[in-house]
Amino acid sequence: MDFKQSLSETGHVDVGGARLFCEARGTGKPVVLVHGTLLGRRVWDSVMAPFSRRYRTHRFDQRGYGDSDRPKGVFAYWDDLRNLAEHWKFPSAAYVGFGEGAATVVDLALAAPERVEALVLISPHLHGYDYSPVFQTRLQTLAEAYLATGASAVADELTRDAAFMPPPVRTEPRKHLRELILENAHVLAFNWMHVRPLDPLAAGRLAEIKAPTLVISGERDNIDNLNVADRLRFGIAGARHAIVPDSGHVLPVESPAEIAELVSGFLNDLPGAAG
């Protein structure tokens, strides 16, 4: 399927060993949205409309998520992303990554820098960063909850996490996040030893990144993610940083208007950007 033929396209793309479900909307410079752990492509639901009014906006389910194939054999998320770029036939694009998706687009910027025009890293993770025991134990707890009881137990755990969930008064974002968790919690049962890391890992290579970069953090995010954001903004030359007040980890759901404004402002400042 050629995603350049109309304003809106959906369908599966074969990236070698898996078929990924993709959507593209709008016209203009290409922007690729990459979701994070547990949430799938629908984490971008509230920003697709404002982005696609300005840009050719792509989103997709990574392997194992949503409507994409489950992982089989050894693969790399950044390599899937590069294969998607080849399929979409654009030489370079702006990549907007959330959470673990931010780690994936950083890996792509190191593995194939010619593909990356700009980076936006929202509530970012980073491969090679030394996460705290608390952070690692939290992931293990979620995996054990899924294996013991199922997706609802994972949703219940995260609902109690003030860094992850919006406040109780924000009923619609909380409901949407719970739906996304229930749809994707099965990834906690995968054998992630099949995921091929970038070698060497990104955390020690940030000075190699030359693409203009914006790092965005939620004020209420957990300390590990805030520390990763600092590592990225100080490690990537010229990187900008923005903090969204009174917001937690899942900024595309909790604070979509702020994300749309920050990202569009940053991309519009790039050399050659359309007004």
C-alpha positions in Angstrom: 0.0 0.0 0.0 1.3 3.4 -0.9 0.4 5.8 1.9 1.1 8.9 -0.3 -1.9 8.4 -2.5 -4.7 10.1 -0.4 -5.3 12.2 2.7 -6.1 9.2 4.8 -4.9 5.6 4.6 -4.9 2.6 6.9 -3.5 -0.9 6.4 -0.9 -3.4 7.3 2.8 -3.0 6.2 5.2 -5.9 6.1 8.4 -4.9 7.8 10.1 -8.3 7.5 8.8 -11.0 9.9 5.7 -9.0 11.0 2.8 -7.0 9.6 2.3 -3.7 11.4 -1.0 -1.9 11.3 -0.5 1.7 10.2 -2.5 4.9 9.7 -1.6 8.1 7.8 -3.5 11.3 7.6 -3.0 14.8 6.2 -0.4 16.3 3.9 2.9 18.1 4.3 6.1 17.2 6.0 6.1 13.7 7.4 5.7 13.2 11.1 5.8 9.7 12.7 4.3 9.1 16.1 5.7 6.2 18.1 3.8 4.9 21.1 5.3 3.5 24.3 4.9 0.4 26.5 1.4 -1.0 27.2 -0.7 1.6 25.3 -0.5 1.1 21.5 -1.1 3.6 18.7 -4.4 4.9 20.2 -2.4 6.8 22.8 -2.2 9.4 20.0 -6.0 9.6 19.5 -6.3 13.2 20.8 -3.4 14.7 18.8 -4.0 13.1 15.4 -6.4 15.8 14.3 -4.2 18.8 15.1 -1.1 17.2 13.8 -2.7 16.0 10.5 -3.9 19.5 9.8 -0.3 20.6 9.4 1.7 17.4 8.6 1.5 14.1 6.9 1.1 12.3 10.2 1.8 8.5 10.6 1.1 6.3 13.6 1.2 2.5 14.0 1.1 -0.4 16.4 4.5 -1.7 17.1 5.0 -5.5 17.1 2.9 -7.1 19.7 0.5 -4.2 20.1 -3.0 -3.5 18.9 -3.7 -4.8 15.4 -0.1 -5.6 14.5 1.4 -9.1 14.5 2.9 -10.7 17.7 6.7 -10.9 17.8 8.3 -14.0 16.2 12.0 -14.5 16.3 14.7 -11.8 16.8 13.9 -8.3 15.8 14.6 -4.6 16.6 12.0 -1.9 17.1 14.2 0.7 15.6 14.7 -1.5 12.5 11.0 -1.9 12.1 10.8 1.9 12.1 13.5 2.2 9.5 11.6 -0.4 7.3 8.4 1.6 7.7 10.2 4.8 6.5 11.4 2.9 3.4 7.9 1.7 2.7 6.5 5.2 3.1 9.1 6.5 0.7 10.3 9.6 2.5 14.0 10.2 2.9 13.7 11.7 6.4 11.0 12.7 8.9 10.3 14.2 12.3 9.9 11.4 14.8 7.7 11.9 17.9 8.3 9.2 20.5 6.4 8.7 23.8 7.9 6.6 26.7 9.6 3.5 25.3 8.8 4.9 21.8 11.1 7.8 22.6 13.9 5.3 23.2 13.1 3.7 19.9 13.4 6.9 17.9 16.7 7.8 19.7 18.0 4.4 18.6 16.9 5.1 15.0 18.6 8.5 15.1 21.8 6.7 16.0 21.4 3.7 13.6 20.2 5.7 10.6 20.7 9.5 11.2 20.0 10.3 7.6 16.4 9.2 8.2 15.8 11.6 11.1 15.0 15.3 10.5 14.0 16.1 14.1 13.2 14.3 17.4 10.5 15.0 19.9 10.9 12.8 23.0 7.9 12.8 25.3 8.2 11.3 28.9 11.2 9.5 27.4 12.8 6.2 28.2 16.4 5.5 27.2 18.2 2.3 26.4 21.3 1.8 28.5 20.1 4.1 31.3 20.6 2.6 34.8 17.0 2.6 36.0 16.5 2.5 39.8 15.5 -0.7 41.6 12.1 0.9 42.3 11.5 1.4 38.6 12.6 -2.1 37.7 10.5 -3.7 40.5 7.5 -1.8 39.3 7.8 -3.4 35.9 8.2 -6.8 37.5 5.1 -6.2 39.6 3.0 -5.4 36.6 4.2 -8.5 34.7 3.4 -10.7 37.7 -0.1 -9.1 38.1 -0.8 -9.9 34.4 0.4 -13.5 34.7 -1.6 -14.0 37.9 -4.9 -12.3 37.1 -4.8 -10.7 33.7 -5.1 -7.3 32.1 -7.6 -5.9 34.6 -5.1 -6.4 37.4 -2.5 -4.3 35.4 -5.1 -1.6 34.8 -5.9 -1.6 38.5 -2.2 -1.3 39.5 -1.6 1.6 37.1 -4.9 3.4 38.2 -3.3 3.8 41.6 -0.1 5.3 40.2 -0.4 9.1 40.5 2.6 9.6 38.1 0.9 7.5 35.4 -2.8 8.3 35.7 -4.4 11.7 35.5 -6.2 12.8 38.7 -9.6 11.2 39.5 -11.5 14.3 38.4 -10.1 13.7 34.8 -12.6 10.9 34.2 -12.3 10.7 30.4 -8.5 10.5 30.1 -8.5 7.9 32.9 -11.2 5.9 31.1 -9.2 6.0 27.8 -6.0 5.0 29.4 -7.7 2.0 31.1 -9.0 0.9 27.7 -5.6 1.1 26.2 -4.0 -0.9 29.0 -6.7 -3.6 28.7 -6.0 -3.8 25.0 -2.2 -4.1 25.3 -1.3 -5.6 28.7 -0.7 -9.0 27.0 2.8 -7.6 26.0 3.9 -8.2 29.6 3.9 -11.9 28.9 6.2 -11.8 25.8 9.7 -13.1 25.7 11.5 -9.7 25.3 14.9 -11.5 25.0 14.0 -11.7 21.3 14.3 -7.9 21.0 17.7 -7.0 19.5 19.2 -3.9 21.2 21.2 -1.2 19.4 24.9 -1.9 20.0 26.4 0.1 21.6 23.4 1.2 23.7 22.1 4.7 23.2 22.8 6.1 26.7 26.5 6.4 26.0 26.2 7.8 22.5 23.9 10.9 22.8 26.7 13.2 21.6 26.4 11.6 18.2 22.9 12.8 17.7 22.8 15.9 15.5 19.0 16.2 14.8 17.2 19.1 16.4 15.6 17.7 19.5 12.8 18.6 21.9 12.4 16.8 25.2 9.0 17.1 27.0 8.3 16.0 30.6 5.2 16.0 32.7 5.7 17.7 36.1 4.3 14.7 38.0 6.2 11.9 36.1 8.3 9.5 38.2 11.9 10.4 39.1 13.5 7.9 36.7 11.7 9.4 33.7 12.5 12.9 34.8 16.2 11.9 35.2 16.2 10.3 31.7 14.8 13.6 30.3 17.7 15.5 31.9 20.2 13.0 30.5 18.8 13.5 27.0 18.5 17.3 27.1 22.0 17.7 28.4 23.5 14.9 26.3 22.1 16.0 22.9 23.7 19.2 21.7 21.2 22.1 21.4 18.2 20.0 22.7 15.3 22.0 24.0 13.3 21.0 27.1 9.7 21.8 28.1 7.8 20.8 31.3 4.0 20.5 31.2 2.7 21.6 34.6 0.5 19.4 36.8 0.7 16.5 34.3 2.0 13.0 34.7 3.6 10.4 32.4 1.0 9.9 29.6 1.1 13.4 28.2 -0.5 12.6 24.8 -3.7 11.5 26.7 -3.6 13.8 29.8 -2.4 17.0 28.1 -3.0 16.7 24.3 -3.5 20.4 23.6 -0.2 21.3 25.3 1.6 18.5 23.4 0.1 19.6 20.0 1.2 23.2 20.7 4.7 22.3 21.9 5.4 19.9 19.0 3.9 22.2 16.3 5.9 25.2 17.6 9.1 23.2 17.6 8.6 21.8 14.1 7.6 25.1 12.7 10.9 26.6 13.9 12.9 24.0 12.0 14.9 25.3 8.9 12.6 25.1 5.8 9.4 24.6 7.8 6.2 25.8 6.3 4.4 28.5 8.1 
